[in-house]
Amino acid sequence: MKKNDIKYSDMHMHGSYSDGKGHLREFIESAIEKDFSTIGISDHSPIPLENCWSMKLSDLGSYVDEMRKLKKEYHSDIEVLIGVELDYIEGIDVKDYIDFDSKGFDYFISSVHYVYSEILGGHYEVDGPAESFGFLLENGFEGNIKSLVHGYYSTVRKMVEEYKPMVIGHIDLIKKNNGNGEYFNEDSDFYIDEVNKTLEVVKKHGALLEINTGAISRGYTKIPYPSEYILQKCLEKGIGITLNSDAHEPSNVGYRFKEMIELAKRTGFEEIYFYSKGYWRPFSL
């Protein structure tokens, strides 16, 4: 394909059903304005743990119904898909909790937001505010960052094995509160080992990794997920990549996509996957 044949999709975003802002149709109209060919809305799946960001189970039916109506309404303007960001929580069957198989989702993105602490006897978010991350590290893992990082990446590996997702969301979310290496060095042997083990499982199951610009648009980080080191390893291992905004408001649909395309090219990728006409398709860079 020629470079100008790329048909952009954005398949990871959150509206007001979960922790985003804006009506679902506003996200769709933003994608149309930016000449995208496909949009998938993937609000956070309900989970049986108290939090302030996931969809309520009682709202899931309304979400799916509204998305079906919008999919039909905009079918002549843009391909609209009904998705969900499906959380994987070790020891908790989220699919069963939301009766996943009956909902008729077009796709799902699979992500890990929680790790289990045996010391505290519960699940805790790895991407919460800095103070909660510090609490988890000190009280849930006795200040041992290697154990916390292992807990996160081992959970990601289990997610890939069990869910077999087509797209893995923000694979290195654990770095969100790390700043300029406040807690760990991404070049350290233990971290690289965890990443390599995880990418081997990703490769085994043929999943795509997303370049995710959501943490940049929301002011949490200055770089996307994943870090360039991980992108380089994906290239070496033959793992495909896609690009998503993780937008939490309509204006951020497609956030910095052109910059991320350039990043992929600099890394050495010659193609990137976008969803088009029913499939994840490779487009030449």
Phi, psi and omega in degrees: 000148175284157183302323183279006177271359181299130175250107186288139168234157172222115192243009183225109179197162187224126177259200188285354174290334176239241187255015178266179178236136177112153178283154183301321181295332179292326176294317180297315181293328175296319179294323178295316179300328182268009174064035174282150179269336184215142172226136174235128178260131189225066180300154181301131178296146171300146176224153182276039175230141182290130177200177183248012188232341182269160178295146174283143180302324181292344180263352187298318180298319179294321178300310181296317179298316180295319179296322177299318180294318181291323177301318179288318183297321187257013189299333181274351182255326185196149176283118181249130179240146181265112183234181176206143170272106188270113180287140171252122180234115185303126178088357179236128181271088182294324179302315179293321182301321182260004184052054190307314188295340183269352189275341178073032177297144176284332183193170170215151170254135184252132184218160174243125174242345186239145167238156180261131176254116177294327181295314180273346178068039180193177179263139182225145181288140177265350184242021178284190178303159184305321182293326179286327175295317178299320177298315180299315181297310185287319186262332182267338182225021175053034178075008183268098184294329178298321179292321179292315178298318177298318179301321179291305185291328176294327176291321176299318180297318178296322178301313182295319180296319186272317183275333184048058183286155172281326181230133178256126182278141173024072190299330180253044179303334181302340182276355188306317182263010185276345178053231178266047179086032182298323184250326180207160179259121181294346177270357183288153184300318183295322180289314178301321179297317179296318180296313181299316178300320182291317180294330176297321178290321177300313179299316181305321185262001174069027181279160174261145172261136177269140160277121190241121183261009186296322181291333177287312184295334182262002174081016181274324181222169176255356181232158181280171162269138351273172176295160184300326178302317181290321176301317179298319178294324176298317179299314181297324184269356180076029178270128181284157179235154171229183186222125180222153183268338188050040184296138175247008171205152188304324184295341183265007172301130180072024186300121176055033181298318182298321178296320181289328174298317178295322176299315179299319179294317179297326179291334179119000179291141177252352177210158178218148183263134170229154180277128181208124174054048172092000183217157167277113187246141175279134176240136181290142179264000000 
